[in-house]
């Protein structure tokens, strides 16, 4: 089923970016929390879904603003056989992964140990996050 939203958006006026992890029409935001390790990153937590999306401002959003095309999620099978959906904003090496407390299905990826250089997200396939939606080519 084709999606009617883009997985990444950037608003030039507010200089903010947003990365959708699910179709936003299917879930309601319960709260928005700031990522402890980087205050330029906010997580929209869902009522019926762990994380609906990631709001980015500052340098994290600026990285998206400079992209000529937005990357798509890619399917990656881990050594233990799990399917992860990976969205990388650059080819930089992942130096640190951060998860919001209590949510182990979503990891925010950084190119540095201090979590200043946000470079993407890795999502474990689950009942909320499906490859059928995230790998959809018709964004």
GROMACS elastic network, one bead per residue, 0.5 to 0.9 nm:
[ bonds ]
;  ai    aj funct       b0    kb
    1   132     6  0.80492   500
    1   133     6  0.78570   500
    1   136     6  0.82198   500
    2   133     6  0.79056   500
    2   136     6  0.66631   500
    2   137     6  0.79572   500
    2   138     6  0.59566   500
    2   139     6  0.77400   500
    3     6     6  0.79260   500
    3    23     6  0.74747   500
    3   133     6  0.70350   500
    3   134     6  0.89513   500
    3   136     6  0.69878   500
    3   137     6  0.86093   500
    3   138     6  0.64994   500
    3   139     6  0.61708   500
    4    23     6  0.82580   500
    4   138     6  0.79629   500
    4   139     6  0.65086   500
    5     8     6  0.86673   500
    5    20     6  0.87089   500
    5    23     6  0.70819   500
    5    24     6  0.80922   500
    5   138     6  0.88898   500
    5   139     6  0.59106   500
    6     9     6  0.66224   500
    6    19     6  0.85679   500
    6    20     6  0.76452   500
    6   138     6  0.86709   500
    7    18     6  0.80239   500
    7    19     6  0.56592   500
    7    21     6  0.70985   500
    7    22     6  0.81987   500
    7    23     6  0.84550   500
    7    70     6  0.86060   500
    7    71     6  0.89363   500
    7    72     6  0.76534   500
    7    73     6  0.85245   500
    7   134     6  0.76605   500
    7   139     6  0.72244   500
    8    17     6  0.71966   500
    8    18     6  0.56305   500
    8    20     6  0.62674   500
    8    64     6  0.85603   500
    8    70     6  0.68221   500
    8    71     6  0.83352   500
    8    72     6  0.87567   500
    9    16     6  0.84507   500
    9    17     6  0.55175   500
    9    18     6  0.52218   500
    9    19     6  0.66646   500
    9    20     6  0.84381   500
    9    64     6  0.85620   500
    9    70     6  0.86366   500
   10    14     6  0.87060   500
   10    15     6  0.70808   500
   10    16     6  0.58451   500
   10    18     6  0.64438   500
   10    61     6  0.75897   500
   10    64     6  0.71465   500
   10    65     6  0.65724   500
   11    14     6  0.56710   500
   11    15     6  0.54854   500
   11    16     6  0.54511   500
   11    17     6  0.62194   500
   11    18     6  0.86325   500
   11    65     6  0.86259   500
   12    16     6  0.70859   500
   12    17     6  0.87213   500
   12    65     6  0.79212   500
   13    16     6  0.80253   500
   14    17     6  0.87303   500
   14    57     6  0.86604   500
   15    56     6  0.88526   500
   15    57     6  0.66418   500
   15    58     6  0.76163   500
   15    61     6  0.67903   500
   15    62     6  0.74004   500
   15    65     6  0.80359   500
   16    55     6  0.72037   500
   16    56     6  0.56528   500
   16    58     6  0.75104   500
   16    60     6  0.86914   500
   16    61     6  0.54539   500
   16    62     6  0.79442   500
   16    65     6  0.86595   500
   17    54     6  0.82814   500
   17    55     6  0.59987   500
   17    57     6  0.64813   500
   17    60     6  0.81053   500
   17    61     6  0.50844   500
   17    62     6  0.81916   500
   17    64     6  0.69085   500
   17    65     6  0.78404   500
   18    53     6  0.68689   500
   18    54     6  0.55875   500
   18    56     6  0.59776   500
   18    57     6  0.88780   500
   18    61     6  0.81227   500
   19    52     6  0.88446   500
   19    53     6  0.54874   500
   19    54     6  0.50787   500
   19    55     6  0.66679   500
   19    56     6  0.80705   500
   20    23     6  0.70539   500
   20    24     6  0.72891   500
   20    51     6  0.89701   500
   20    52     6  0.63425   500
   20    54     6  0.65526   500
   20    55     6  0.88460   500
   20   134     6  0.89947   500
   21    24     6  0.83657   500
   21    51     6  0.70882   500
   21    52     6  0.54848   500
   21    53     6  0.51678   500
   21    54     6  0.78025   500
   21   123     6  0.81686   500
   21   128     6  0.88676   500
   21   129     6  0.69899   500
   21   134     6  0.73469   500
   22    25     6  0.86032   500
   22    26     6  0.78044   500
   22    27     6  0.79492   500
   22    49     6  0.86707   500
   22    51     6  0.82590   500
   22    52     6  0.56927   500
   22    53     6  0.71679   500
   22   128     6  0.73429   500
   22   129     6  0.64693   500
   22   130     6  0.83159   500
   22   133     6  0.74247   500
   22   134     6  0.73167   500
   23    26     6  0.57872   500
   23    27     6  0.74063   500
   23    52     6  0.79723   500
   23   133     6  0.76280   500
   23   134     6  0.86947   500
   24    27     6  0.57189   500
   24    28     6  0.75221   500
   24    29     6  0.88438   500
   24    52     6  0.68918   500
   24    53     6  0.82526   500
   25    28     6  0.78161   500
   27    46     6  0.64973   500
   27    47     6  0.71554   500
   27    48     6  0.66153   500
   27    49     6  0.68902   500
   27    52     6  0.72016   500
   28    45     6  0.86060   500
   28    46     6  0.56545   500
   28    47     6  0.58735   500
   28    48     6  0.74118   500
   28    49     6  0.83664   500
   28    52     6  0.81196   500
   29    32     6  0.75891   500
   29    44     6  0.60689   500
   29    45     6  0.57637   500
   29    47     6  0.60674   500
   29    48     6  0.87047   500
   29    49     6  0.87226   500
   29    51     6  0.85699   500
   29    52     6  0.70523   500
   30    44     6  0.74603   500
   30    45     6  0.57326   500
   30    47     6  0.50051   500
   30    48     6  0.86571   500
   31    43     6  0.82544   500
   31    44     6  0.59597   500
   31    45     6  0.53474   500
   31    46     6  0.69672   500
   31    47     6  0.83227   500
   32    42     6  0.64058   500
   32    43     6  0.54959   500
   32    45     6  0.59507   500
   32    46     6  0.88467   500
   33    36     6  0.87553   500
   33    41     6  0.86101   500
   33    42     6  0.53900   500
   33    43     6  0.52997   500
   33    44     6  0.66590   500
   33    45     6  0.74929   500
   34    37     6  0.86232   500
   34    38     6  0.76333   500
   34    39     6  0.58646   500
   34    40     6  0.77334   500
   34    41     6  0.60032   500
   34    43     6  0.63046   500
   35    38     6  0.55051   500
   35    39     6  0.59236   500
   35    40     6  0.78472   500
   35    41     6  0.56083   500
   35    42     6  0.56478   500
   35    43     6  0.68964   500
   35   100     6  0.73306   500
   36    39     6  0.66115   500
   36    41     6  0.87082   500
   36   100     6  0.85498   500
   37    41     6  0.86645   500
   37    98     6  0.81803   500
   37   114     6  0.74749   500
   37   115     6  0.61089   500
   37   116     6  0.82479   500
   38    41     6  0.58715   500
   38    42     6  0.86038   500
   38   114     6  0.84770   500
   38   115     6  0.62184   500
   38   116     6  0.65482   500
   38   118     6  0.88816   500
   39    42     6  0.72055   500
   39    57     6  0.86764   500
   40    55     6  0.81223   500
   40    56     6  0.57520   500
   40    57     6  0.50079   500
   40    58     6  0.57556   500
   40    59     6  0.73472   500
   40    60     6  0.65053   500
   40    61     6  0.81473   500
   40   116     6  0.89021   500
   41    54     6  0.68631   500
   41    55     6  0.57936   500
   41    57     6  0.66286   500
   41    58     6  0.87290   500
   41    60     6  0.73370   500
   41    61     6  0.88825   500
   41   118     6  0.88058   500
   42    53     6  0.86076   500
   42    54     6  0.58361   500
   42    56     6  0.65080   500
   42    57     6  0.86119   500
   43    51     6  0.66187   500
   43    52     6  0.76882   500
   43    53     6  0.61039   500
   43    55     6  0.61825   500
   43    56     6  0.88823   500
   43   100     6  0.86466   500
   44    50     6  0.86126   500
   44    51     6  0.57540   500
   44    52     6  0.55287   500
   44    53     6  0.53266   500
   44    54     6  0.61801   500
   44    55     6  0.73958   500
   45    48     6  0.88474   500
   45    49     6  0.71455   500
   45    50     6  0.56402   500
   45    52     6  0.58392   500
   45    53     6  0.75357   500
   46    50     6  0.54951   500
   46    51     6  0.56354   500
   46    52     6  0.56998   500
   46    53     6  0.88328   500
   47    50     6  0.75529   500
   48   128     6  0.86296   500
   49    52     6  0.65248   500
   49   128     6  0.61220   500
   49   129     6  0.88751   500
   50   103     6  0.66001   500
   50   105     6  0.82443   500
   50   106     6  0.85790   500
   50   128     6  0.78913   500
   51    54     6  0.77968   500
   51   103     6  0.82538   500
   51   106     6  0.77736   500
   55    61     6  0.83884   500
   56    59     6  0.82608   500
   56    60     6  0.56107   500
   56    62     6  0.86864   500
   57    60     6  0.57267   500
   57    62     6  0.73310   500
   58    61     6  0.55088   500
   58    62     6  0.61712   500
   58    63     6  0.88552   500
   59    63     6  0.62204   500
   59    64     6  0.88962   500
   59   116     6  0.81471   500
   59   117     6  0.78181   500
   59   118     6  0.84160   500
   60    63     6  0.54758   500
   60    64     6  0.71002   500
   60   116     6  0.80640   500
   60   117     6  0.69881   500
   60   118     6  0.58197   500
   60   119     6  0.81124   500
   61    64     6  0.52559   500
   61    65     6  0.63175   500
   61    66     6  0.89634   500
   62    66     6  0.64367   500
   63    66     6  0.55371   500
   63    67     6  0.69594   500
   63    89     6  0.77582   500
   63    90     6  0.89516   500
   63   117     6  0.88980   500
   63   118     6  0.83455   500
   63   119     6  0.83403   500
   64    67     6  0.53844   500
   64    68     6  0.88228   500
   64    70     6  0.77314   500
   64    89     6  0.72542   500
   65    68     6  0.82067   500
   66    69     6  0.89290   500
   67    70     6  0.63513   500
   67    71     6  0.86763   500
   67    89     6  0.80936   500
   70    89     6  0.78005   500
   71    87     6  0.67862   500
   71    88     6  0.68939   500
   71    89     6  0.64959   500
   71    90     6  0.88562   500
   72    86     6  0.83367   500
   72    87     6  0.61809   500
   72    88     6  0.81309   500
   72   134     6  0.81299   500
   72   135     6  0.71975   500
   72   136     6  0.87763   500
   72   137     6  0.81756   500
   73    85     6  0.58568   500
   73    86     6  0.52071   500
   73    88     6  0.77670   500
   73   122     6  0.88991   500
   73   131     6  0.86428   500
   73   134     6  0.62102   500
   73   135     6  0.57305   500
   73   136     6  0.86945   500
   74    84     6  0.82009   500
   74    85     6  0.54672   500
   74    86     6  0.50963   500
   74    87     6  0.64537   500
   74    88     6  0.88052   500
   74   131     6  0.87452   500
   74   134     6  0.84562   500
   74   135     6  0.66942   500
   75    83     6  0.67535   500
   75    84     6  0.59321   500
   75    86     6  0.63340   500
   75   131     6  0.73793   500
   75   135     6  0.76164   500
   76    82     6  0.83615   500
   76    83     6  0.58405   500
   76    84     6  0.51433   500
   76    85     6  0.60730   500
   76    86     6  0.67647   500
   77    80     6  0.79920   500
   77    81     6  0.58323   500
   77    82     6  0.56541   500
   77    84     6  0.61009   500
   77    85     6  0.86400   500
   78    81     6  0.52465   500
   78    82     6  0.53443   500
   78    83     6  0.63681   500
   78    84     6  0.71250   500
   79    82     6  0.75153   500
   82   124     6  0.73204   500
   82   125     6  0.76714   500
   83   123     6  0.85391   500
   83   124     6  0.61226   500
   83   125     6  0.56598   500
   83   126     6  0.89286   500
   83   131     6  0.87659   500
   84   105     6  0.89624   500
   84   122     6  0.63398   500
   84   123     6  0.53143   500
   84   125     6  0.56206   500
   84   131     6  0.86689   500
   85   121     6  0.82154   500
   85   122     6  0.56688   500
   85   123     6  0.50035   500
   85   124     6  0.63171   500
   85   125     6  0.67590   500
   85   129     6  0.85193   500
   85   130     6  0.84600   500
   85   131     6  0.69831   500
   85   134     6  0.75919   500
   85   135     6  0.80865   500
   86   120     6  0.75761   500
   86   121     6  0.60088   500
   86   123     6  0.63915   500
   86   124     6  0.88090   500
   87   119     6  0.84303   500
   87   120     6  0.53641   500
   87   121     6  0.53146   500
   87   122     6  0.63519   500
   87   123     6  0.85167   500
   88    91     6  0.71588   500
   88    92     6  0.86989   500
   88   109     6  0.81798   500
   88   119     6  0.57131   500
   88   121     6  0.65784   500
   88   122     6  0.83226   500
   89    92     6  0.85918   500
   89   118     6  0.82921   500
   89   119     6  0.50574   500
   89   120     6  0.55211   500
   89   121     6  0.88461   500
   90    93     6  0.86215   500
   90   119     6  0.60139   500
   90   120     6  0.78805   500
   91    94     6  0.88250   500
   91   119     6  0.83594   500
   92    95     6  0.88217   500
   92   110     6  0.87649   500
   92   111     6  0.61553   500
   92   119     6  0.74562   500
   93   110     6  0.82839   500
   93   111     6  0.58641   500
   93   112     6  0.87307   500
   93   119     6  0.89322   500
   94    97     6  0.74126   500
   94   109     6  0.62264   500
   94   110     6  0.56943   500
   94   112     6  0.75121   500
   94   119     6  0.78105   500
   94   120     6  0.89851   500
   95   109     6  0.77223   500
   95   110     6  0.59649   500
   95   112     6  0.52725   500
   95   113     6  0.60306   500
   95   115     6  0.89341   500
   96   108     6  0.82804   500
   96   109     6  0.60531   500
   96   110     6  0.52054   500
   96   111     6  0.66596   500
   96   112     6  0.63580   500
   96   113     6  0.55808   500
   96   114     6  0.82752   500
   96   115     6  0.72275   500
   97   107     6  0.57288   500
   97   108     6  0.55176   500
   97   110     6  0.63198   500
   97   113     6  0.88744   500
   97   115     6  0.86598   500
   97   121     6  0.86756   500
   97   122     6  0.87590   500
   98   106     6  0.84427   500
   98   107     6  0.53377   500
   98   108     6  0.50986   500
   98   109     6  0.66250   500
   98   110     6  0.81003   500
   98   115     6  0.84233   500
   99   102     6  0.80597   500
   99   103     6  0.64861   500
   99   104     6  0.62759   500
   99   105     6  0.81284   500
   99   106     6  0.62060   500
   99   108     6  0.63363   500
  100   103     6  0.55579   500
  100   104     6  0.74916   500
  100   106     6  0.78022   500
  100   107     6  0.78115   500
  100   108     6  0.86644   500
  101   104     6  0.77662   500
  103   106     6  0.65727   500
  103   107     6  0.86933   500
  104   107     6  0.72504   500
  104   123     6  0.88848   500
  104   124     6  0.81602   500
  105   122     6  0.82149   500
  105   123     6  0.56376   500
  105   125     6  0.75440   500
  105   126     6  0.76151   500
  105   129     6  0.85977   500
  106   121     6  0.70694   500
  106   122     6  0.58911   500
  106   124     6  0.64090   500
  107   120     6  0.86345   500
  107   121     6  0.56805   500
  107   122     6  0.51289   500
  107   123     6  0.63747   500
  107   124     6  0.85384   500
  108   118     6  0.74839   500
  108   119     6  0.80103   500
  108   120     6  0.61207   500
  108   122     6  0.64950   500
  108   123     6  0.87695   500
  109   115     6  0.81987   500
  109   117     6  0.84676   500
  109   118     6  0.59878   500
  109   119     6  0.55761   500
  109   121     6  0.53908   500
  109   122     6  0.71743   500
  110   113     6  0.72475   500
  110   114     6  0.82977   500
  110   115     6  0.55064   500
  110   116     6  0.71516   500
  110   117     6  0.53185   500
  110   119     6  0.52913   500
  110   120     6  0.70747   500
  110   121     6  0.88221   500
  111   114     6  0.88206   500
  111   115     6  0.73314   500
  111   116     6  0.78736   500
  111   117     6  0.53560   500
  111   118     6  0.65805   500
  111   119     6  0.63939   500
  112   115     6  0.56440   500
  112   116     6  0.66045   500
  112   117     6  0.60589   500
  112   118     6  0.83241   500
  113   116     6  0.79498   500
  113   117     6  0.88623   500
  114   117     6  0.81134   500
  115   118     6  0.65839   500
  118   121     6  0.87082   500
  123   126     6  0.85965   500
  123   129     6  0.72020   500
  124   129     6  0.72063   500
  124   130     6  0.87381   500
  125   128     6  0.76526   500
  125   129     6  0.52601   500
  125   130     6  0.55547   500
  125   131     6  0.68354   500
  126   129     6  0.50989   500
  126   130     6  0.62354   500
  127   130     6  0.67324   500
  129   132     6  0.87451   500
  129   133     6  0.76545   500
  129   134     6  0.74193   500
  130   133     6  0.55482   500
  130   134     6  0.62370   500
  130   135     6  0.81966   500
  131   134     6  0.50425   500
  131   135     6  0.52077   500
  131   136     6  0.76856   500
  132   135     6  0.57567   500
  132   136     6  0.61221   500
  133   136     6  0.53425   500
  134   137     6  0.85229   500
  136   139     6  0.68794   500
